[in-house]
């Protein structure tokens, strides 16, 4: 199954139009996350029933470093 993932920096959280850190579609999301955020942990925040996205906080220790959005690629 292909998964589309995109992320925004936590530093851009207050911006109305934040820059994406990356957009990628992959069949190996674990490898992509290991490459993009080595050593990070992930906290599930919510799922959006309208867009079918799952949203996660990306953490480095106690600091949130990014917001990660994932969905099944169509």
ABEGO torsion letter per residue (X at the ends): XBBBBBBBBAAAAABABBBBABBBBBABAAAAAAAABBGBBBBBABBBAAAGBBBBBBBBEABBABBBBBBBBX
